[in-house]
């Protein structure tokens, strides 16, 4: 089979590399269902919200400001509840949680989509490297505080990346979470994406028996404003694991949309997905002891934030 043919192939779910968010929701009736997605105002978040609202879902769309979330809602149409959720600001995250609870919403899926990538210089947030804090701790605070707002078979969908394979020694460098002992834009991005994956793994363990699920995924390599700090480096391949061709935004949004909304993902939990099918993560990504250690550290960080 040619490379192009392989990329267009479909897996067990009936979808694959080149499937789009609209295609994986075709025929679904999502009226009456509620989804929350972070980073709804651009890129994969905006396209995911577009697909879900097109099928009748209510989407609680969050962005750094309510104005950005509202503008995205107007762009996609449908029923959108705009909220501010600046993941690097615990006060903003808690206000978002409070607004969801005050609205009495039951979430059929919570899609942790937002993130930052490959910051060229080390930046700190509450004493921690900014990518780790924003991509992982911000979502940890949001998700763990909204678990009671999940519907009976609610799904937590964490956007990780194949970049989770490119991490410091040990996967998570607990002794250098501020980056003061050395900083690399790509390794610290990879560490934050491994943290996303490990969060989903441990959350799955804690949710077992509840009917609720937690999964992580690699959306693909896509040209979005996530790579705005990278310049020409956006064309660099992720440690030999990225495909040769970039996905479109519509293709990149497909996997998270499928895992959040499609009946084919119902009841599947604790997995790492790619191209709308269950895939295999790195060994670190399957390390349950590491996942438990990260959860304990994340709880410690959250408690110290007050």
C-alpha positions as CSV (number, residue, x, y, z in Angstrom):
1,X,0.0,0.0,0.0
2,X,1.3,3.5,-0.8
3,X,1.9,6.0,2.0
4,X,-1.0,8.1,0.9
5,X,-3.2,5.0,0.8
6,X,-2.1,4.1,4.4
7,X,-2.9,7.6,5.6
8,X,-6.4,7.4,4.1
9,X,-7.0,3.9,5.6
10,X,-9.6,3.3,8.3
11,X,-9.3,1.4,11.5
12,X,-11.7,-0.8,13.5
13,X,-13.9,2.2,14.3
14,X,-14.5,2.9,10.6
15,X,-12.5,6.1,10.7
16,X,-8.9,6.9,10.3
17,X,-6.1,9.4,9.6
18,X,-8.0,11.6,7.1
19,X,-11.5,11.5,8.8
20,X,-12.8,14.9,9.9
21,X,-14.8,16.0,12.9
22,X,-17.9,16.5,10.7
23,X,-17.5,13.0,9.3
24,X,-17.2,11.3,12.7
25,X,-20.4,13.0,13.9
26,X,-22.4,12.5,10.7
27,X,-25.8,11.0,11.6
28,X,-25.4,11.6,15.3
29,X,-28.3,13.3,17.1
30,X,-26.7,15.2,20.0
31,X,-29.7,17.3,20.9
32,X,-30.0,17.3,24.7
33,X,-26.3,16.6,25.3
34,X,-23.9,19.0,26.8
35,X,-20.2,19.2,26.1
36,X,-17.5,21.4,27.7
37,X,-14.4,22.2,25.7
38,X,-11.4,24.4,26.7
39,X,-9.8,26.5,24.0
40,X,-12.9,26.8,21.9
41,X,-11.9,30.0,20.2
42,X,-9.5,28.7,17.6
43,X,-7.9,25.6,15.9
44,X,-9.1,22.2,17.0
45,X,-11.3,23.6,19.8
46,X,-13.2,25.7,17.4
47,X,-13.7,22.9,14.9
48,X,-14.7,20.5,17.5
49,X,-17.3,22.9,18.8
50,X,-18.5,23.5,15.2
51,X,-19.1,19.8,14.7
52,X,-20.8,19.2,18.0
53,X,-23.2,22.2,17.7
54,X,-24.0,21.2,14.1
55,X,-25.4,17.9,15.5
56,X,-27.6,19.7,18.0
57,X,-25.4,19.7,21.1
58,X,-25.1,22.4,23.7
59,X,-21.4,23.4,24.0
60,X,-20.0,25.2,27.0
61,X,-17.1,26.8,25.2
62,X,-14.2,28.2,27.3
63,X,-11.4,30.6,26.2
64,X,-9.1,32.9,28.0
65,X,-11.8,35.6,28.0
66,X,-15.5,35.3,27.8
67,X,-15.4,37.7,24.8
68,X,-13.2,35.3,22.8
69,X,-15.5,32.4,23.7
70,X,-18.6,34.4,22.8
71,X,-17.1,35.4,19.4
72,X,-16.3,31.7,18.7
73,X,-19.9,30.8,19.6
74,X,-21.3,33.3,17.1
75,X,-19.0,32.0,14.4
76,X,-20.1,28.3,14.7
77,X,-23.8,29.0,15.6
78,X,-25.9,26.7,17.6
79,X,-26.2,26.6,21.3
80,X,-23.0,27.8,22.9
81,X,-22.5,28.9,26.5
82,X,-19.4,31.1,26.6
83,X,-17.2,31.1,29.7
84,X,-13.8,32.4,30.6
85,X,-11.2,29.8,31.7
86,X,-7.6,31.0,31.8
87,X,-5.9,27.7,32.6
88,X,-2.8,29.4,34.0
89,X,-5.0,31.3,36.5
90,X,-6.5,29.1,39.3
91,X,-9.0,31.9,40.1
92,X,-10.3,31.9,36.6
93,X,-10.5,28.1,36.5
94,X,-12.4,28.0,39.8
95,X,-14.8,30.7,38.5
96,X,-15.5,28.5,35.4
97,X,-16.2,25.5,37.7
98,X,-18.5,27.6,39.8
99,X,-20.4,28.9,36.7
100,X,-20.9,25.3,35.3
101,X,-22.2,24.2,38.7
102,X,-24.4,27.2,39.1
103,X,-25.9,26.5,35.7
104,X,-26.8,22.9,36.8
105,X,-25.2,21.5,33.7
106,X,-24.6,17.7,33.4
107,X,-21.6,17.2,31.1
108,X,-21.8,14.3,28.6
109,X,-18.1,15.0,27.9
110,X,-15.4,17.4,29.1
111,X,-12.8,17.9,26.4
112,X,-9.5,19.3,27.8
113,X,-8.3,20.7,24.5
114,X,-6.5,24.0,25.2
115,X,-2.8,24.2,25.6
116,X,0.5,26.1,24.8
117,X,3.5,24.6,23.0
118,X,7.3,24.9,22.9
119,X,7.7,28.3,24.6
120,X,11.2,29.5,23.4
121,X,12.2,30.8,26.9
122,X,11.4,29.4,30.3
123,X,8.4,31.1,31.9
124,X,7.1,30.5,35.4
125,X,3.5,30.3,36.8
126,X,3.0,29.9,40.5
127,X,6.6,28.6,40.7
128,X,6.2,26.0,38.0
129,X,7.2,25.9,34.3
130,X,4.3,27.5,32.3
131,X,3.6,24.6,29.9
132,X,3.4,22.1,32.7
133,X,1.2,24.4,34.8
134,X,-1.1,25.5,31.9
135,X,-1.4,22.2,30.0
136,X,-1.6,19.9,33.0
137,X,-2.3,21.6,36.3
138,X,-4.9,24.0,34.9
139,X,-6.8,21.1,33.4
140,X,-6.3,19.0,36.5
141,X,-8.0,21.7,38.6
142,X,-10.8,22.0,36.1
143,X,-11.5,18.3,35.6
144,X,-11.2,17.1,39.2
145,X,-13.5,19.9,40.4
146,X,-16.1,19.1,37.7
147,X,-16.3,15.3,38.2
148,X,-19.6,15.6,40.1
149,X,-21.0,17.5,37.1
150,X,-20.3,14.6,34.7
151,X,-23.4,12.8,33.4
152,X,-24.0,9.2,34.3
153,X,-21.9,8.0,31.4
154,X,-19.9,11.2,31.1
155,X,-16.6,11.1,29.3
156,X,-13.3,13.0,30.1
157,X,-11.2,13.5,26.9
158,X,-7.7,14.8,27.4
159,X,-5.8,16.1,24.4
160,X,-2.2,14.8,24.7
161,X,0.2,14.4,21.8
162,X,2.7,12.0,20.3
163,X,5.2,14.5,21.7
164,X,4.6,12.8,25.0
165,X,7.4,10.5,23.9
166,X,10.0,13.3,24.0
167,X,10.4,13.9,27.7
168,X,13.1,14.4,30.3
169,X,14.7,11.2,31.7
170,X,12.1,9.4,33.9
171,X,9.2,10.9,32.0
172,X,8.3,13.5,34.5
173,X,11.2,15.4,36.1
174,X,9.7,16.0,39.6
175,X,12.9,17.6,40.7
176,X,12.9,20.2,38.0
177,X,9.2,21.2,37.4
178,X,10.3,24.8,37.4
179,X,13.0,24.2,34.8
180,X,15.6,25.9,36.9
181,X,18.0,23.0,36.4
182,X,17.7,23.2,32.7
183,X,15.0,24.0,30.2
184,X,14.2,22.7,26.7
185,X,11.1,24.0,24.9
186,X,10.3,20.6,23.3
187,X,11.2,18.4,26.2
188,X,9.1,20.5,28.6
189,X,6.2,20.5,26.1
190,X,6.6,16.7,25.8
191,X,6.6,16.5,29.6
192,X,3.3,18.4,29.8
193,X,1.7,16.2,27.2
194,X,2.9,13.1,29.1
195,X,1.3,14.6,32.2
196,X,-2.0,14.9,30.2
197,X,-1.8,11.2,29.3
198,X,-0.9,10.0,32.8
199,X,-3.7,12.2,34.2
200,X,-6.2,10.3,32.0
201,X,-4.7,7.0,33.0
202,X,-5.0,7.6,36.7
203,X,-8.4,9.2,36.3
204,X,-9.6,6.1,34.5
205,X,-8.5,4.0,37.5
206,X,-10.4,6.2,39.9
207,X,-13.5,6.2,37.8
208,X,-13.8,2.5,37.3
209,X,-17.2,1.1,38.2
210,X,-18.9,4.6,37.9
211,X,-19.8,4.3,34.2
212,X,-17.7,7.4,33.5
213,X,-14.6,7.2,31.3
214,X,-11.3,9.0,30.8
215,X,-9.1,8.8,27.7
216,X,-6.2,10.7,26.2
217,X,-5.4,11.2,22.5
218,X,-2.9,12.4,19.9
219,X,-4.7,14.7,17.4
220,X,-2.0,14.6,14.8
221,X,0.4,17.2,13.6
222,X,-1.6,20.2,12.5
223,X,-0.8,23.8,11.6
224,X,-2.7,25.8,14.2
225,X,-1.8,28.9,16.3
226,X,-0.6,26.5,19.0
227,X,2.8,26.7,17.2
228,X,2.9,30.4,17.1
229,X,6.1,30.6,19.1
230,X,8.0,28.1,16.9
231,X,8.4,29.9,13.5
232,X,10.0,27.5,11.0
233,X,10.4,24.9,13.7
234,X,6.8,23.9,13.1
235,X,8.1,21.9,10.2
236,X,10.4,19.8,12.4
237,X,9.2,16.2,12.9
238,X,8.4,15.2,16.5
239,X,11.3,12.8,17.3
240,X,10.6,10.5,14.3
241,X,7.0,9.7,15.4
242,X,5.0,12.3,13.5
243,X,3.6,11.5,10.1
244,X,5.1,13.1,7.0
245,X,2.0,15.1,6.2
246,X,0.3,17.7,8.3
247,X,-3.4,17.1,9.0
248,X,-6.0,19.8,8.4
249,X,-7.7,21.3,11.4
250,X,-10.9,19.4,10.4
251,X,-8.9,16.1,10.4
252,X,-7.0,17.0,13.6
253,X,-10.3,17.7,15.5
254,X,-11.7,14.3,14.5
255,X,-10.2,12.1,17.2
256,X,-11.2,14.2,20.2
257,X,-14.7,14.6,18.7
258,X,-15.0,10.9,18.1
259,X,-13.9,10.0,21.7
260,X,-16.2,12.6,23.2
261,X,-19.4,11.9,21.2
262,X,-19.4,8.8,19.1
263,X,-21.2,5.6,20.3
264,X,-18.1,3.7,19.2
265,X,-16.2,5.1,22.1
266,X,-18.9,4.4,24.7
267,X,-17.5,2.5,27.7
268,X,-13.9,2.5,26.5
269,X,-11.6,4.0,29.1
270,X,-8.0,4.4,30.0
271,X,-6.8,4.4,26.4
272,X,-4.6,6.5,24.2
273,X,-6.2,7.2,20.9
274,X,-4.8,8.3,17.5
275,X,-6.6,8.7,14.2
276,X,-9.9,7.9,15.8
277,X,-8.7,4.4,17.0
278,X,-7.0,3.0,20.1
279,X,-3.3,3.3,19.8
280,X,-0.2,2.5,21.9
281,X,1.5,5.2,23.9
282,X,5.1,5.2,25.1
283,X,6.2,3.0,28.1
284,X,6.1,6.1,30.3
285,X,2.5,6.7,29.2
286,X,1.6,3.2,30.4
287,X,3.4,3.5,33.8
288,X,0.7,3.4,36.4
289,X,3.1,4.1,39.3
290,X,4.2,7.2,37.5
291,X,0.6,8.2,36.9
292,X,-0.1,7.8,40.6
293,X,2.9,9.8,41.6
294,X,2.0,12.6,39.3
295,X,-1.6,12.7,40.7
296,X,-0.3,13.0,44.2
297,X,2.1,15.8,43.2
298,X,-0.8,17.5,41.3
299,X,-3.0,17.4,44.4
300,X,-0.1,18.8,46.4
301,X,0.3,21.7,43.9
302,X,-3.5,22.3,43.8
303,X,-3.7,22.4,47.6
304,X,-0.9,24.9,47.8
305,X,-2.7,27.3,45.4
306,X,-5.3,27.8,48.1
